[in-house]
Amino acid sequence: MTPRLRPAVMYYESRSAMRPSILLLAVLLAVASLHSLIACSVPQSPVDPQPPQSLTALLEAGHYRRAFAALDVTPLAADASAHDIAQREYIESRVELGLGHYELAFQLAEKAAVAEPRNAAFHVQVAAAAGRLAQHAGLLKQLTYAKRARKELDDAVALEPKRPDALYGLMMFYEYAPSLIGGDKALARKMAEDLTAIEGARGYVAQASLAQERKDSAAEAELLKKAVAADPDSYAAHMAFAKFVKLSAPAEIDTVDEQACLALLIDPSRGEAWQTLAELAVAAECWPEVNGLVQTAERFNPDDASAAYSAAVAMISAGKNLDLAQTLLDHYLERIPEGDEPSAGRAQYQLALLSEKRGQKQDALFHLRAALDEDPTMEDARKDLKRIEHSNP
């Protein structure tokens, strides 16, 4: 591990050399750990974080399984009002959408919106579910769902002209929908600008995503810097900036490390920052730290093993430490993936790639078939299955 990489641990030649963000993170992680933190090590005792308690907070942080469990133990009262029922359907729709049950999420959101047609949040949720269904549908269905999403977002904005999630949804529609049904990149930019005027950090991140689509990396970098400056407490802004630098300027490890660590200070229960730091540890070939990061991440959120998956994918891509990569993927497959994290099918596909790198053709075929059993829509797995089946022994 090089002195430049200090993710989530106190790696130092002298304490005075530590950056402020890393020092703060070290303090956070050391709360329940009294032993020394040295190179390539992380605390073995869990920090006892206070998880978000409200359903809304759980959903905003992407803790869909925890939200599902909370709903399961809080049934509606027998005499619940029509409003309470609609609100429950809305929350259940958000949970189901996060868990990948798109059709159920759409049905629940529709019921809520029909019950309370003047609730803008309900219309936005119908649009969100329709958008996800469009992504997994054939061409004709895609157009139908996209039109429905546009209608619901228009209804939401008519009710609340400055509603951030509705403006963001319209931005996405205008950017990606074909012009035949109303797509308009100029209007997408306007929606992003309108969003920025309401929520600076979120709006700048949205504008940066449009700059990425235009392949304007200079504008993207400036917009992401503005996002972080607009709201230093925005987890999304720090992670968007970290991911941009990681892809566009991989040599700038310090910036990626710093932004991911700042995100962890905001919310250590979310997976994205841990994923990034685990990938950096793989790049530095610091294997004990990879394990330590994975273990610490799961102490903050036992439902989320995405750091293990990300580290394994990085190892397989680099052809490094395939034994540890297999261990991490096997570990990932021991639980149902959290929310929007990679499916079991994706993990099986990575095991197939790993087996092929080892020259284990039959194992690769086994994992490819398992991946397609989990998710028949995985075209990359289907193509690789045909390729390996027709390759020489």
Buried (B, 14 or more C-beta within 10 A) or exposed (E): BEEEBBBBBBBBEEEEEBEEBBBBBBEBBBEEBEEEBEBBBBBEBBBEBEBBEEBEEBBBBBBBBBBBBBBEEEEEEEEEEEEEBBBBBBBBBBBBBBBBBBEBBBBBBBBBBEBBEEBBBBBBBBBBBBBBBBEEBEEEEBBBBBBBBBBBBBBBBEBBEEBBBBBBBBBBBBBBBEEEEBBBBEBBBBBBBBBBEEBBBBBBBBBBBBBBEEEBBEBBBBBBBBBBEBBEEBBBBBBBBBBBBBEEEEEEBBBBBBBBBBBBBBBBBBBBBBBBBBBBBBBBBBBEBBBBBBBBBBBBBEBBBBBBBBBBBBBBBBEBBBEBBBBBBEBBBEBEBBBBBBBBBBBBBBBBBBBBBEEBBEBBBBBBBBBBEBBEEBEEBBEBBEEBEEEEE
